[in-house]
Amino acid sequence: MISQLANLNWISVLVAFVAYFFLGALWFTLLFSKQYKISLGRDQETLPNKIIFVAGPALCTLVITIVTAVLIYALNIQSFGAVLELSAMVGIGYLFANTVNIAINPNIPRPILYGIISGTYHLVGIIMVCVILIAMK
C-alpha cells in the first residue's frame, strides 16, 4: 500500500487535512469548549496553550488523512456511497472506538463525555476527509 502514495492527489490530501484540522480548532475552542473542559474536569480553568497542543493534532490529522487517501485508492473506491461506507467504518470502528477507549482511564474524570465529544469530532472529520478526497479524486 505504500506504493499508493505516488498515486495520491496531494492537493486533495492537503485540502482534506486543512479542513479536518480546522474542524478540530472550531470543535474544541468554539463549538464544544465548555463541554470539553467539563469532560477533563477543568471547567474552571483556562487550558494551557502550548505548541504541542497544535502541532500534535496537526500531525495526527495529517497521518489520518494520508492513510485514508491510501485506503481509498487501494480499495479503488469511486463513489460517494462507497466512501461514506468507508468513513463510517473507519470513523466508528477505529477513531470513535479508540477515542472512547483512550478516555476510559483514571486521568479523565468524565470519560464518556470526553469520548462522545472527541469521538464525534473524529467521526465528522473522517466523513469530511473522505468526501473531500473522493470529490477531488
C-alpha positions as CSV (number, residue, x, y, z in Angstrom):
1,M,0.0,0.0,0.0
2,I,2.9,2.3,0.4
3,S,3.3,2.3,-3.3
4,Q,-0.1,4.1,-3.4
5,L,1.5,7.3,-2.1
6,A,2.7,8.1,-5.7
7,N,-0.9,7.9,-6.9
8,L,-2.4,10.3,-4.4
9,N,-3.9,13.6,-5.4
10,W,-1.8,15.6,-2.9
11,I,-3.8,18.7,-3.4
12,S,-6.9,16.8,-2.2
13,V,-5.0,15.4,0.7
14,L,-3.9,18.9,1.7
15,V,-7.4,20.3,1.4
16,A,-8.9,17.5,3.4
17,F,-6.1,17.8,6.0
18,V,-6.7,21.5,6.4
19,A,-10.5,21.0,6.7
20,Y,-10.0,18.3,9.3
21,F,-7.5,20.3,11.3
22,F,-9.7,23.5,11.3
23,L,-12.7,21.5,12.2
24,G,-10.8,20.4,15.4
25,A,-9.9,24.0,16.1
26,L,-13.6,25.0,15.9
27,W,-14.9,21.9,17.7
28,F,-12.7,22.3,20.8
29,T,-12.4,26.0,21.1
30,L,-15.8,27.3,19.9
31,L,-18.5,24.6,19.5
32,F,-17.8,22.3,22.5
33,S,-15.2,24.2,24.5
34,K,-17.2,24.2,27.7
35,Q,-18.2,20.6,27.5
36,Y,-14.7,19.6,26.6
37,K,-13.3,21.3,29.7
38,I,-16.0,19.7,31.8
39,S,-15.0,16.2,30.4
40,L,-11.4,17.0,31.5
41,G,-12.5,18.2,34.9
42,R,-11.0,21.6,34.1
43,D,-14.2,23.7,33.5
44,Q,-12.9,26.5,35.9
45,E,-9.5,26.7,34.2
46,T,-8.0,28.2,31.1
47,L,-6.4,25.3,29.3
48,P,-2.7,25.8,28.5
49,N,-1.7,27.0,25.1
50,K,1.4,25.1,24.2
51,I,2.8,24.3,20.7
52,I,2.3,20.5,21.3
53,F,-1.5,21.1,21.5
54,V,-1.4,22.5,18.0
55,A,1.4,20.5,16.4
56,G,0.4,17.2,17.8
57,P,-3.2,17.2,16.5
58,A,-2.0,18.6,13.2
59,L,0.5,15.7,12.7
60,C,-2.1,13.2,13.8
61,T,-4.8,14.5,11.4
62,L,-2.3,14.6,8.6
63,V,-1.4,11.0,9.1
64,I,-5.1,10.0,9.3
65,T,-5.8,11.9,6.1
66,I,-2.9,10.4,4.2
67,V,-3.7,6.8,5.3
68,T,-7.4,7.4,4.4
69,A,-6.4,8.6,0.9
70,V,-4.2,5.5,0.5
71,L,-7.1,3.3,1.5
72,I,-9.5,5.0,-0.9
73,Y,-7.0,4.4,-3.8
74,A,-6.0,0.9,-2.7
75,L,-9.6,-0.2,-2.4
76,N,-10.5,1.6,-5.6
77,I,-13.3,3.5,-4.1
78,Q,-15.0,5.5,-6.8
79,S,-18.4,6.6,-5.5
80,F,-19.7,8.8,-2.7
81,G,-21.8,5.9,-1.3
82,A,-18.7,3.7,-1.1
83,V,-16.6,6.4,0.5
84,L,-19.3,7.1,3.1
85,E,-19.3,3.4,4.0
86,L,-15.5,3.6,4.4
87,S,-15.7,6.7,6.5
88,A,-18.4,5.2,8.7
89,M,-16.3,2.0,9.2
90,V,-13.1,3.9,9.9
91,G,-14.9,6.7,11.9
92,I,-16.9,4.4,14.2
93,G,-14.7,1.2,14.1
94,Y,-11.4,2.9,14.7
95,L,-11.5,6.6,15.5
96,F,-14.5,6.8,17.7
97,A,-14.0,3.5,19.4
98,N,-10.3,4.2,20.1
99,T,-11.0,7.6,21.4
100,V,-13.5,6.2,23.9
101,N,-11.1,3.5,24.9
102,I,-8.3,6.1,25.5
103,A,-10.8,8.2,27.6
104,I,-11.6,5.3,29.9
105,N,-8.7,5.8,32.3
106,P,-8.3,7.4,35.8
107,N,-7.0,10.7,34.4
108,I,-10.2,11.6,32.5
109,P,-12.9,12.5,35.1
110,R,-15.8,12.3,32.6
111,P,-14.6,9.6,30.1
112,I,-18.0,9.0,28.4
113,L,-18.5,12.8,27.8
114,Y,-14.9,13.1,26.6
115,G,-15.3,10.1,24.3
116,I,-18.5,11.4,22.8
117,I,-17.1,14.9,22.2
118,S,-13.7,13.8,20.8
119,G,-15.0,10.6,19.1
120,T,-17.8,12.5,17.3
121,Y,-15.2,15.1,16.2
122,H,-13.2,12.3,14.6
123,L,-16.3,10.7,13.0
124,V,-17.4,14.0,11.5
125,G,-13.8,14.8,10.5
126,I,-13.2,11.5,8.7
127,I,-16.5,11.8,6.8
128,M,-15.4,15.2,5.7
129,V,-12.0,14.0,4.7
130,C,-13.4,11.1,2.7
131,V,-15.9,13.3,0.9
132,I,-13.2,15.8,0.0
133,L,-10.8,13.1,-1.2
134,I,-13.4,11.4,-3.4
135,A,-14.7,14.7,-4.8
136,M,-11.3,15.8,-5.8
137,K,-10.0,12.3,-6.9
